[in-house]
Amino acid sequence: MSDLLSELLATRDYLLADGATGTNMFAMGLETGAAPDLWNLEHPDRVAELNRSFIEAGADIILTNTFGANRYRLALHGDQNRCREINEAGARIAREVADVAGRPVAVAGSMGPTGEIFEPVGTLSEADGAAAFAEQAEGLNAGSVDVLWIETISSKEEINAAVAGAAKTGLPVVATMTFDTVGRTMMGITPEEAIGHSHGLEIGLLAFGANCGVGPGTLIDTVLGLKRSANVGDIIVAKGNCGIPEFQDGEIVYSGTHEIMASYARMALDAGARIIGGCCGTTPGHLRAMANALKGYTPGGAPEKADIEATLGHIDEKPPAAVGKRRSRKR
């Protein structure tokens, strides 16, 4: 089996992952409360357009429009029995766009959280969670993704289940967690604990890191924490939000400018990340600014907290209460 992502990493100092899915789809007509994943069947042309725009902006990795396409999230819309269909469709859309890019672009099958709380705190067992993730992974594999990309996870139990389910396909796996609660995940895990836990998962991960969160400054601080406890050879992912989410005229708007995201991309490389991208709020324009900032850039030393805050904003910034972490939908 060809492992395109590993091949790219072997020849490049860094890779650029894509930006937001949901945020950009709202701008393309997605209605509030609707499931972005269903656009794979209803509006495949629009999904392809977004995938293409990120490649044109410089992305080496594009994520499929399947973040919420597991049976638990799809059940909110009565579509839990279409899991494989939706995932395979999302993968094929991205695959077709990547294959005509004129350069190697890896397709990553996005697998977000179930939205359920796992035992012992909640009621969902790791076995049932793993079965749901395996169902999703099988659909993504059928659609010819290069890698499975588990993201926005907050508990050890859920990452155990997600990796166990993904492992059944034999595809390489990347995983990221979200550290949005005073430097920890919602379930209280620090970056240092998280990467330590990743070393004992059912299969070895191709890469591990952080996505989403509060803002780019916090994400860089998280990457530094991951790096402190990383093993030699660990590949770290940084995929942070485009600034801080703010309410303006009843809508959530992200504060990050092109200049801020360009600085974030360089700081992520300085901090030790090798896969760098954007999450909520990140448009193709932001990603292009990141690509330009990284092109020809020679990494410096790990940034200090004062430098991060002076450039990207306060590390300990808290999200507005009504924004919080959108567990069912991302980006």
N, C-alpha and C positions, 0 to 999 in steps of 0.2 A: 504494500500500500504506500503510495506517495504521500509524504507529509510536507505539504507545501509551506506551512507556517515555519516548521523547523528549518527547511531549506532556506527560506528568506532570512531567518534569524542568523543562520550560519554565515551569511554573506553581507549582513548589514549591522551597523552598530545600534540602530533603533528601527522600529517600524511604527508607522502612523495608523492608528485605528480610526474609525469613523466618529461621527458625532451623535446628536439626538435623533430619535425616531419619532416619538409621540409629539414633541414640541413642534417639529417641522410638519408633521401631518396635520396638526391643528391649523397651521397656516395654509395647508393644501385643501382644507375643507372638512377634516374630521370633526364630528360633533362631540361636545363634552358628554362623557358617559358612555360613548360608543367604544367598542373594542377595536383597537388598531389592527390586531391580528386578522380580523375578518376582511380587511382590505386586500389580503392576499388572494381572496376569492372574488371580492366585489370590485376592486379597483387595482388590479395587478399593474396597470400602466403607471399609476401614481407611485406605487411602491418601487417599481423599476426606476422611475425618474429620480426618486430620492437616493436609491443606491448609486445610480449613475452620477449624481451630483457630488457625492462624497468621493467617488473615484476621481472625478475631474478636479476636485479640490486637492487631491494628493494622497488619499487613503490607500494604504497597502492591505488593510483588513476591513471588510464590511460585514456588519452583523445583520442577520436575517430579521425580518419583521415578525418575530415569534416570541417576544419577551413574556407575554401573558398567555401563551398557547399551551398551557397544561390543563388537564381536565378540571382541576379545582377552580382555576380562574375562568375558564370557558363556561363552567356551570352557571356563573353569574348571568350569562346571556343565553342559557339553554343550549349551548353548543358543545357540551362535553364529549359527545360522541363523534365530533368532527376533528378531534385532536390530530390524528395522523394526517388527514386531508389538508388541514390548515398549515401544519408544519412542513409537509412536503411541498406545498405550493409556495410558501415563503422561501424555502431553500432553492427551489428551481428558479424563481424570479431572480434572486441574487446571483445564482450560478450563471445564468444566461448573460447577465450584465457583466459579471467579472470576466467571463470567457472571451468577451470582445473588447476588453479594455486596452489591448495592445501591450500590456506588461503583466507580470504575475500579480494577481490580487487574490488573497485568501478569503474564502467565505466562511464565516463563523456562525454556527447555529446558536442563536440567543435562547437561553433558558433562564427565565427569571423565577422568583420565589412562588410557592404555591399560594401564599396569602394566609396559610393556616399556621397555627402554633403547634410545634412538635412536642411529643412527650419528653420529659415528665411534666413540663409546665402546661402544655396543651393536650390535645386529644389525638393528634395524628401520629401514627407510629412511623419509625424510619422505614419499615418494610413497605407500608402503603405509599409513603412518599417516594421511595425508590421505584416502585412500580409505575407511578405517574410520570416520573422523570424518564424512565425507560421508554414508555409509550411515546413521549415527545421526541426523545433522541432517535427512536427508530424512524419517525417521520422525517426528521431532519437528515438522517443518513440516507434515506430513500431519495431525498432531493439533492444529494451529492454535495453536502457541505464538506469542507476540509477539516474542520475542527469543531468541537462542541464548546460553547462559551457560556458557562454558568455565571450569573451575575446578580448583584444586589442581595446577597444572602447575609443574614444577621445571626444565625445560630450554628453551632457545631453540628447539631443533629440534622439540620436541613442540608448543610454542605455534605455531610456523610451520605445522606439519601440521594442527593443530586449526583454526586460523583459515582455512587454505586449504580444508579440507573444509567448514566452516560457510559459507564465502563462496558456495558453489555454490547455496545456497538463495535468496540475495538478502535474507535476513533481517538485521536489525541484530545485532551481536555484542558481547557483554561478555566480558572475560577477566580471571581472577585467577590469581595465582601464590602459592605457599606458601613463606614465608621462615622455616624452622624449624631452621636449622643455623647458630647464632651469627650471626643477622642476614642470612643468605643462604639461597637455595634449596638443596636437596640437591645440585644440580649447580654450586653456587658462585656464583650470580648475586645481586648486590646489588639492593635496590629501585631505586636510581638507574639501574643498568644495565638493569634490566627495563623500566622505563617508557620509557627511551630506545629500547630494542629495539622496543617496541610501536608507536612512531611510524613504523617502517619496514615494518610488516606488510603483507600483500597487500591488505587493505582497512582503512579507518579504523575503529577501534573506537568504539563508543558510550561505553564506559567501561572503565577498567582499574584493577586494584587488587590486594588481598591477601585471602586467606581462610585459615582453619584456623590452622596454626602451633602455637605453644607455649601462649600465653595472651593475654589482652586487653592487658596492658602491652606485650608484644613487638609485637602487632599495631598499636598506636598508634604506636610507634617506627617501624615499617615505613611507615605512612602518612606520617609526617613525611619519611622518605627519599624516598618517591614524590613528594611535593609539591615537594621541593627541585629535582627534575629535570623536573617537569611543564611542559608548554606551557600558555600561557594558554588557558583553555577546556576543559582536560582534566577529565573527571569521574572522581573517584577512589572506589573501592569499598573499604569496610572490613567484613569479615565474619569476626570473630574467634571463637575458641573460648571456651566458658563457663568461664573459669578454667583452672587447671592440672590435667591428668589425673593421678590418683593411684590406687594400688592399695589397695583396702579389701576384705578378706574375699574375695580372689581375683577381684575385679571392678574395672574401671576406672570411677572416679567423678570427675566434674568439680567443682572446688572453687568455682566462681563462684556467688555468691548473686545474688538479684534486685538488691540494692543495688550490687554490683560491676558488674553488666552495665548498670545505669542510668548509673553513672559512666563506664563505657567508652563508652556511646553518646554522651554529651555530649563526652567528650574526642575521640572520632572526628570529631565535627562541628567542634570547635575546631581539630583538626589539618588539616582541609581536605577530609574525605570528604563526599560528597553522597549516596551510597548506603550505608546502614549496616544491618548485620544480624548474625546470630550463626551460628556453625558448630557443631562438635562440642559436645554437652552442652546446647545452648540449647533450652529448652522453651518452649511458648507462654507460660507464666508469666513466664519471663525476658524474652521479647519484649514482653509487655505492660508490664513495668516499664521497658523501654527506650522504648517508645512514650510512656508517661507522662512520662518524664524529658525527652524531646525536645520535647514539646508546649509551645509558647510559650517555649522556651528561646532566649535570645540568645547566640550563640556568642562566646566570648572569644578571647584570643590563643592561639597555638600553645603547647601544654603543654611544660614543661621536663621533662627526664629525672627529676629529683628528685620532681616532682609526680606524674608517671606512676607511679613506683615506690611512692610513699607511698600512692597510692590503689588501684592495680591489681596491685602485685607487681613483682618484679624483671624487668627487661627481658631480661636475659641468661639467664633460667631455661632449663634444658635438660630435655627430656621424659625420663621413665623409659625405659631402654633397650628394654624389652619393648613399650613403647607406640609410640615413634617416630612415623613417618608412615604411616598405614594407606593404602597406595597403591591397594588394590583397593576399599576401602569408605570412605565418609566419613560424618561427622556422626552 
